[in-house]
Amino acid sequence: MGFDKKRQRAIKQFLFLKKHAPKIRLAAEWKKKWQVLIATILSARSRDSKTIPVCEKLFSKYKSLSELSKASLEELEKIIKPINFYKTKAKRILDVAKLLRNKKIPSDFNELIKLPGVGRKTANVYLAVAESKNTIGVDTHVARISQKLGWTKHKTNKNGEIEEDLKLLFPKRYWREINYVLVRFGQAFGNSKKEDELLRKINKI
């Protein structure tokens, strides 16, 4: 299959996923940029059904990064305890708040990944949501579904391998939506027989 046909097929598959993925709320959907960043850090390897209530409680108590920077580690651990790796994440968001309390959050990928708890996925999701930049956040759901649909042959995104495959395959106008759509689908069905069944149907498109 030539590249143009492969691209057209991938776009059709993505639009099908977008239409049929359940409408669930995701952890990066917040109005303020600092909330997007903190929520995205907290969402790593944790389901949004857990992350969102935690963030709502956290953001109702702390109204800014300045306020968050003055919190005690023990209090943060208590608030975010329902999510995975809460002790590590509590320290990371406190460190981020202290670093950024009097600064503007970086809008550059290379500067963002210098922050505690901010890797490729978190930086790209933040840039897509808060800065409206054309980036692709690759997490476990995006990687798994992209592999199953043949959009990439890479097994990891350690150095941006899957990210680059998707950028080559999809026109820029789709980049910001890829994480949103595939995470909605992935969280709804997980790495399950139901997901495999649905993706087999999509693979016939």
C-alpha positions as CSV (number, residue, x, y, z in Angstrom):
1,M,0.0,0.0,0.0
2,G,1.4,3.4,-1.0
3,F,1.8,6.2,1.5
4,D,-1.1,8.3,0.3
5,K,-3.5,5.3,0.6
6,K,-2.1,4.5,4.0
7,R,-2.7,8.0,5.1
8,Q,-6.2,8.1,3.8
9,R,-7.0,4.9,5.5
10,A,-5.5,6.0,8.8
11,I,-7.6,9.2,8.6
12,K,-10.8,7.2,8.0
13,Q,-9.9,5.0,10.9
14,F,-9.2,7.9,13.2
15,L,-12.5,9.7,12.3
16,F,-14.4,6.4,13.0
17,L,-12.7,6.3,16.4
18,K,-13.5,9.9,17.0
19,K,-17.2,9.4,16.2
20,H,-17.6,6.2,18.3
21,A,-15.3,6.8,21.3
22,P,-17.3,7.3,24.4
23,K,-17.6,10.9,25.6
24,I,-15.7,10.8,28.8
25,R,-14.1,13.8,30.6
26,L,-10.3,13.8,30.5
27,A,-7.9,15.1,33.1
28,A,-6.4,17.8,31.0
29,E,-9.7,19.6,30.5
30,W,-9.2,22.6,32.8
31,K,-9.5,26.4,32.2
32,K,-6.3,27.6,33.7
33,K,-2.9,26.7,32.3
34,W,-1.4,25.8,35.6
35,Q,-4.4,23.5,36.3
36,V,-3.8,21.7,32.9
37,L,-0.2,21.2,33.8
38,I,-0.8,19.8,37.3
39,A,-3.7,17.7,36.2
40,T,-1.7,16.2,33.4
41,I,1.2,15.3,35.7
42,L,-1.3,13.7,38.1
43,S,-3.0,11.7,35.3
44,A,0.1,9.7,34.4
45,R,-0.7,6.0,34.8
46,S,-3.9,6.8,36.6
47,R,-7.5,6.6,35.3
48,D,-9.3,9.9,34.7
49,S,-12.2,8.6,36.8
50,K,-9.8,8.8,39.8
51,T,-7.7,11.8,38.7
52,I,-10.6,14.3,38.0
53,P,-12.2,14.2,41.4
54,V,-8.8,14.5,43.0
55,C,-8.0,17.6,40.9
56,E,-11.4,19.1,41.7
57,K,-10.6,18.8,45.4
58,L,-7.0,20.1,44.9
59,F,-8.0,23.1,42.8
60,S,-10.9,24.1,45.1
61,K,-8.4,24.3,48.0
62,Y,-5.5,25.9,46.1
63,K,-6.5,28.6,43.7
64,S,-3.1,29.3,42.2
65,L,0.5,27.9,41.9
66,S,1.5,30.4,44.5
67,E,-1.0,28.9,47.0
68,L,-0.1,25.4,46.0
69,S,3.6,26.1,46.5
70,K,2.9,26.8,50.2
71,A,1.1,23.6,50.8
72,S,2.6,20.9,53.0
73,L,3.7,17.7,51.4
74,E,1.6,15.7,53.9
75,E,-1.5,17.7,53.0
76,L,-1.0,17.1,49.2
77,E,-0.4,13.4,49.8
78,K,-3.7,13.2,51.7
79,I,-5.6,15.0,48.9
80,I,-4.2,13.0,46.0
81,K,-4.0,9.6,47.8
82,P,-6.7,8.0,45.6
83,I,-4.5,8.1,42.5
84,N,-1.5,5.9,41.6
85,F,2.0,6.9,42.8
86,Y,0.5,9.6,45.0
87,K,3.6,10.1,47.1
88,T,5.9,10.7,44.1
89,K,3.3,12.9,42.4
90,A,2.7,15.0,45.5
91,K,6.4,15.8,45.7
92,R,6.5,16.6,41.9
93,I,3.6,19.0,41.9
94,L,4.9,20.7,45.0
95,D,8.3,21.1,43.3
96,V,6.7,22.4,40.1
97,A,4.6,24.9,42.0
98,K,7.6,26.2,43.8
99,L,9.6,26.5,40.6
100,L,6.8,28.3,38.7
101,R,5.0,30.3,41.3
102,N,6.5,33.6,40.1
103,K,7.1,32.6,36.5
104,K,5.2,31.9,33.4
105,I,4.8,28.3,32.5
106,P,7.1,27.4,29.6
107,S,5.5,27.1,26.2
108,D,8.5,25.3,24.8
109,F,8.8,21.5,24.8
110,N,12.4,21.4,25.7
111,E,11.9,23.7,28.7
112,L,8.7,21.9,29.9
113,I,10.5,18.5,30.1
114,K,13.0,20.0,32.5
115,L,10.2,20.3,35.1
116,P,9.7,17.6,37.7
117,G,7.3,14.9,36.5
118,V,7.0,16.3,33.0
119,G,8.0,13.8,30.3
120,R,7.2,13.8,26.5
121,K,3.6,12.9,26.9
122,T,2.8,15.4,29.6
123,A,4.6,18.2,27.8
124,N,2.8,17.5,24.5
125,V,-0.6,17.2,26.1
126,Y,0.0,20.5,27.9
127,L,1.1,22.2,24.8
128,A,-1.9,20.9,22.8
129,V,-4.5,21.8,25.5
130,A,-3.1,24.9,27.1
131,E,-1.2,26.4,24.2
132,S,-3.2,25.1,21.2
133,K,0.0,23.8,19.6
134,N,0.0,21.0,17.1
135,T,1.6,18.2,19.1
136,I,0.8,14.6,19.8
137,G,0.9,13.2,23.4
138,V,1.7,9.5,23.3
139,D,0.7,7.5,26.4
140,T,0.0,3.8,26.8
141,H,-3.4,4.0,25.1
142,V,-2.1,6.0,22.1
143,A,0.8,3.6,21.7
144,R,-1.2,0.4,22.0
145,I,-4.0,1.5,19.6
146,S,-1.6,2.9,17.1
147,Q,0.3,-0.4,17.1
148,K,-2.9,-2.5,16.7
149,L,-4.1,-0.3,13.8
150,G,-0.7,-0.5,12.1
151,W,0.0,3.3,12.4
152,T,3.4,2.5,13.9
153,K,5.7,-0.5,14.3
154,H,7.6,0.9,17.2
155,K,6.9,-0.6,20.7
156,T,7.9,2.4,22.8
157,N,7.9,6.2,22.5
158,K,11.0,6.7,24.7
159,N,12.7,9.0,22.2
160,G,9.5,10.1,20.3
161,E,9.5,7.2,17.8
162,I,5.7,6.6,17.8
163,E,5.1,10.3,18.0
164,E,7.2,10.8,14.8
165,D,5.4,8.0,13.0
166,L,2.0,9.6,13.8
167,K,3.2,13.0,12.7
168,L,4.3,11.6,9.4
169,L,1.1,9.7,8.9
170,F,-1.4,12.4,9.9
171,P,-1.8,15.9,8.6
172,K,-1.2,18.6,11.3
173,R,-4.8,19.4,11.7
174,Y,-5.4,16.0,13.4
175,W,-2.4,16.1,15.8
176,R,-4.0,17.8,18.8
177,E,-7.0,15.4,18.8
178,I,-5.1,12.1,18.6
179,N,-4.3,11.8,22.3
180,Y,-7.8,13.0,23.3
181,V,-9.6,10.5,21.0
182,L,-7.4,7.5,21.6
183,V,-7.4,7.9,25.4
184,R,-11.2,8.2,25.5
185,F,-11.4,4.9,23.5
186,G,-8.6,3.2,25.4
187,Q,-9.9,4.1,28.9
188,A,-13.4,2.9,27.9
189,F,-12.3,-0.5,26.6
190,G,-8.8,-1.1,28.0
191,N,-6.5,-3.8,26.5
192,S,-9.5,-6.2,26.3
193,K,-11.2,-8.6,24.0
194,K,-13.8,-5.9,23.3
195,E,-11.2,-3.5,22.2
196,D,-9.5,-6.1,20.0
197,E,-12.9,-6.9,18.4
198,L,-13.6,-3.2,17.7
199,L,-10.1,-2.5,16.3
200,R,-10.4,-5.6,14.1
201,K,-13.5,-4.0,12.6
202,I,-11.7,-0.7,12.2
203,N,-8.8,-2.4,10.5
204,K,-11.2,-3.5,7.7
205,I,-11.9,0.1,6.8
